[in-house]
Amino acid sequence: SSVAQILLSRSDLERRGSWLNARNTLRALLDAGLLPIVNENDSVATEELRFGDNDRLSALVATLVDARQLVLLTDQDGLYDAHPGKVAEARLVLEVAGPVSAELRAAAGGTEGQGTGGMASKLQAADLARRAGIEVLICHGARLERLPALLQGQPERGTVLRALGDRLEARKRFLLGALDAGSIEVDAGAEQALRQGRSLRPVGVRGCQGEFGRGDLLRIIDQQGQDLARGVVNYGAADLRRIAGRRSDEIEALLGYHYGDVVVHRNDLVVL
């Protein structure tokens, strides 16, 4: 099979227009029978605008092309319940159906091995892909004969991390991976509303961080600071601080103008 090299910078995946262009280019190459080899464009990347590691880049590309599965290769057989180099009784985890537990994340440790990311970065990349409805496989890069069984969901040596929900539409896959400009903290009532598929209203907003503008992508966090959702905001930071905790019918009186009753519309957010 012929190959084609694609160089991506983080900015290519931060703007909706360039995200769509990258997606269409990759799809055209695949339709033509070419195998895209994707790398970060180091010649233009700055420290602030790097993907961070190749694991995250692979997860973003997987969401970009709406892949069914993402394979992450490493120098271990897969995810273990303890550090295999330090604990002789460490056991290989063959399947993870739900969210990765705190114990498994602790066992993954920091960055080790070859490449730019270790098992911890692979789990972070897997989180992103699984939220988009993509199954993730982790296996030994020098034992590729094991890959067919993994792809069939029947691992002998390797780890299958099942998708955490249904496959997301393209716009919401974009929201998952784009760089955020700040965050909004919400109360328990707003958290429940978001989980029920409703929009975020100002009455449920406790505060915000960052100097963002209308139309920017933000993290939505709960009262413990945990990520709850990501969405496009209808009001800039200064306006949002003035209407936080107030009813929607008070917005125009408080600001002198009105961009709608909701801070983030349900069509412009993805719950994590």
QUIBEL-V32617 format. One line per field, one symbol per residue. phi: phi as a letter, one per 30 degrees, with the letter a starting at -180 (. if undefined). psi: psi as a letter, one per 30 degrees, with the letter a starting at -180 (. if undefined). burial: I if it has 24 or more other C-alpha atoms within 12 Angstrom, else O. A space follows every 10 residues. Layout:
BEGIN
phi = ???
psi = ???
burial = ???
END
This chain:
BEGIN
phi = .dbbdbcccd ddcccedddd dddddddddd ddiccdccbd dddcdcedcd djadddeddd ddddchddbb cccbcbdldc dadddccdde cdcdbbcced ddddddddic dbidicbcdd ddddddeddd ddicdcccbd dcbddddedd ddibdcbkbc cddcldddde ddddddcddd clbbcbdddd eddddcicdc cddcdclbbj cccdjddbdc cddciddcab acdcbdeddd ddceicdddc edddciaack dcdbdddcbb dd
psi = kllkkkkkle ffgfkeefee eeeeeeeeee fggkjkjklk ifffklefgl felfeeeeee eeeeghlelk kkkaglfakl fljfffjfgk kkjekjeakk leeeeeefaa klalafkaee eeeeeeeeee fggkkkkklk fghfffeeee fggikejlkk jlkgalklle efeeeeflkl falkklleee eeeefggllk lffgkfalkl illkflklkk lafggkkelk lkkfkleeee fffkglleff eeeefgljgl flekkffglk k.
burial = OOOOOOIIII IIIIOIOOIO OIIOIIOOOO OOOOOIOIII OOOOOOOOOI IIIIIIIIII IIIIIIIIII IIIIIIIIII IIIOOOOOOO IIIIIIOOOI OOOIIOIIIO OOOOOOIIII IIIIIIIIII IIIIIIIIII OOOOOIIOOI IOIOIIIIII IIIIOOIIOI IIIIIIIIII IIIIIIIOOI IOOIOOOIII IIIIIIIIIO OIOOIIIIII IIOOOOIIII IIIIIIIOII IIIIIIOIOO IOOOOOOOOO IIIIIIIIII II
END
